[in-house]
Amino acid sequence: MPRTIQEETIHLILDKETKISKKLPVFYNPVMKLNRDISVLLLSALNKESMNILLPLAASGIRGMRFLKELPPKSIKQIHFNDYIESYKQKLKKQLKKNNLEKNKKITISNKDANLFLLENRGADYIDIDPFGPPIAFLDTAIKALSRDGILAVTATDTGALAGTFPTTCKRKYWATPLRNELMHEIGLRILIRRVQLIGTAYDKALLPILSYAKDHYTRVFFLCKKGKQQCDTLISNHTTFQNAGPLWTGNLSDQKLLKKMCKIAKQNKEFLSLLLAESQINTIGFYDTHKIVKKEKLKDIPRTEEIFKALTQKKFKASRTHFSQYGIKTTASEKEFISLLKNLLKKKKI
Ligand SMILES: C[S@@+](CC[C@H](N)C(=O)[O-])C[C@H]1O[C@@H](n2cnc3c(N)ncnc32)[C@H](O)[C@@H]1O
């Protein structure tokens, strides 16, 4: 007997043999709920009207169905679901019916290779590239299909390459050298951003990250598409090397104004979004891992995080925790200044 599960506004029918687990990336992956929550929230915050949405790798259709149910009706003009799995039209229709969406005129369904689908559909205001593995194979056609001011959402689950377990794969796929230390997820995210941007600039499309994060087994970036040679040249001037890693994107990872709005309207994931907002106010690459520094400097104790923040702000440095690491502090202080501040705090405590 098939079973039904619920994610927010959507009921999904799963075959009886479908196990819901982390190992189920293809049809429905519950671990990606936050990924979908944030997509819905971002589009709510942007408050666009009459969007033409392309979902080339739509799988169960849950993301698109959530857009239809959770965004105001005026937001979507058309929404295209595509996946190359066998009998996709029937499979998706079953899910649409379950959610009373089978008669919705905004929906089209196709059962093609994603690249073919993207080449046949231009003028997109939102495209979601959410494969299992690297997104590279779909970026060229997705960027071609993207309109001025359109949003391109990209997920990469090949963390092994981007976060430095497989540096040769990273070089081959992303044309950059990763890092294998506490900064690996941030560096991986910045490498991914640059790679996507390079494809965009080839078409005079400047893809500016408006929201980026790393979570669980994946990295995720939303790009805003601006058109123009000059915008592309400015973008590329932010591609450099950092600590022998890269080239990578050195600009902002997220747009503060957008994140503020998302935090304001969010009904869930507030803690995560607030953290992204806090760190978006500090445009530095990387962060300091307090545990690692204490060990390296052979300090006898770790000052309390609140004390570190107080001391940094007293010295007029900006500082925030980071979603990339439990022990990480992002700050405008240099490493030397940060270490000296830690030592002073311990001296005061006579440690
Ligand atoms: C990770 S799932 C997508 C999850 C979905 N976007 C969601 O939010 O739940 C990836 C999907 O891409 C499909 N896929 C992979 N390569 C494809 C290709 N070349 N053309 C079309 N579909 C493809 C797979 O069949 C799978 O359903």
The ligand as a Gaussian input file, in Angstrom:
#p B3LYP/6-31G(d) Opt

LIG

0 1
 C       17.620000      15.644000      -6.017000
 S       16.294000      15.299000      -7.055000
 C       15.396000      16.777000      -7.144000
 C       14.633000      17.101000      -5.888000
 C       13.551000      18.124000      -6.068000
 N       14.032000      19.291000      -6.782000
 C       12.943000      18.510000      -4.732000
 O       12.955000      19.687000      -4.365000
 O       12.440000      17.621000      -4.024000
 C       17.024000      15.187000      -8.627000
 C       16.069000      14.777000      -9.745000
 O       16.704000      15.075000     -10.978000
 C       16.333000      14.113000     -11.923000
 N       17.376000      14.142000     -12.988000
 C       18.687000      13.891000     -12.863000
 N       19.331000      14.095000     -14.036000
 C       18.381000      14.517000     -14.915000
 C       18.430000      14.930000     -16.288000
 N       19.567000      14.905000     -16.975000
 N       17.276000      15.314000     -16.857000
 C       16.110000      15.333000     -16.163000
 N       16.003000      14.943000     -14.869000
 C       17.134000      14.551000     -14.252000
 C       16.276000      12.814000     -11.137000
 O       15.419000      11.892000     -11.778000
 C       15.734000      13.312000      -9.779000
 O       14.347000      13.128000      -9.726000

